[in-house]
Amino acid sequence: MILRQIAEEIENAGSTEWMLFETYGETPRTINELNELQNVKERLNQSYSRLNILTLRILEAQPIASNAMLDLLTQAINDGSANLAASHASIQEIKKGWNLP
């Protein structure tokens, strides 16, 4: 479920970046927000990749995954959830500041 949420937020960041660029262009006024949206996408991509790779490693380790691997997965889920919440807040703030849908 969290992978899907992260993927949706990557799409949200990308579409917000596109709308901002198409509506206002790349100007001194928009450059910080465009950069922030790029950073949001990169952070979300890292969370997505980390969770996906750990999940695959655990599946490969079956029938019994080590406690260390499960601990890493738990940490990746927690980090991904925090990143997801922070990214969503950043995107919403940019949308609100530029009156984007």
C-alpha positions in Angstrom: 0.0 0.0 0.0 2.7 2.5 0.9 4.5 1.8 -2.5 1.2 2.8 -4.3 0.9 6.0 -2.1 4.5 7.0 -2.8 4.0 6.3 -6.6 0.9 8.5 -6.5 2.7 11.3 -4.7 5.6 11.1 -7.3 2.9 11.6 -10.0 1.4 14.5 -7.9 4.8 16.2 -7.6 5.5 15.7 -11.4 2.1 17.1 -12.4 2.4 20.0 -10.1 5.9 20.8 -11.5 4.5 20.6 -15.0 1.5 22.9 -14.2 3.7 25.4 -12.5 6.1 25.5 -15.4 3.4 25.6 -18.1 1.5 28.3 -16.3 4.3 30.6 -15.1 7.4 29.3 -16.8 10.9 29.1 -15.3 11.5 32.5 -13.8 13.3 33.8 -10.7 9.9 33.7 -9.0 9.2 30.0 -9.7 12.7 28.5 -9.7 12.7 27.7 -6.0 9.4 25.9 -6.2 10.4 24.0 -9.3 13.6 22.9 -7.6 11.7 21.9 -4.5 9.4 19.7 -6.6 12.4 18.1 -8.2 13.8 17.4 -4.8 10.5 16.0 -3.6 10.4 13.6 -6.6 14.0 12.5 -5.9 13.3 11.8 -2.2 10.1 9.9 -3.0 11.9 7.9 -5.7 14.6 6.9 -3.1 11.9 5.8 -0.7 10.1 3.8 -3.4 13.3 2.1 -4.5 14.5 1.3 -1.0 11.1 -0.3 -0.1 10.9 -2.2 -3.4 14.4 -3.6 -3.1 14.0 -4.6 0.5 10.7 -6.3 -0.3 12.3 -8.2 -3.1 15.2 -9.3 -0.9 12.8 -10.5 1.8 10.8 -12.5 -0.8 14.1 -14.0 -2.1 15.0 -15.0 1.5 11.8 -16.9 2.1 10.7 -19.1 3.7 12.4 -17.2 6.6 13.6 -13.7 6.4 16.1 -12.6 9.0 15.1 -10.2 11.8 17.7 -7.7 10.5 15.9 -7.7 7.1 12.5 -7.2 8.7 13.9 -4.4 10.9 15.3 -2.7 7.8 11.9 -3.0 6.1 10.2 -1.6 9.2 12.6 1.4 9.2 12.1 1.9 5.4 8.3 1.9 5.9 8.6 4.4 8.7 11.0 6.6 6.7 8.9 6.3 3.6 5.8 7.3 5.6 7.5 10.4 7.0 8.8 11.3 3.6 5.4 10.9 2.1 3.8 13.2 4.6 6.5 15.9 4.3 6.4 15.7 0.5 2.6 16.0 0.4 2.7 19.0 2.6 5.4 20.7 0.4 3.3 20.0 -2.8 0.1 21.3 -1.2 1.9 24.5 0.0 3.3 25.1 -3.6 -0.1 24.5 -5.1 -1.8 26.9 -2.7 0.9 29.6 -3.1 0.5 29.5 -6.9 -3.3 28.8 -7.0 -2.8 25.5 -8.8 -5.5 22.8 -8.8 
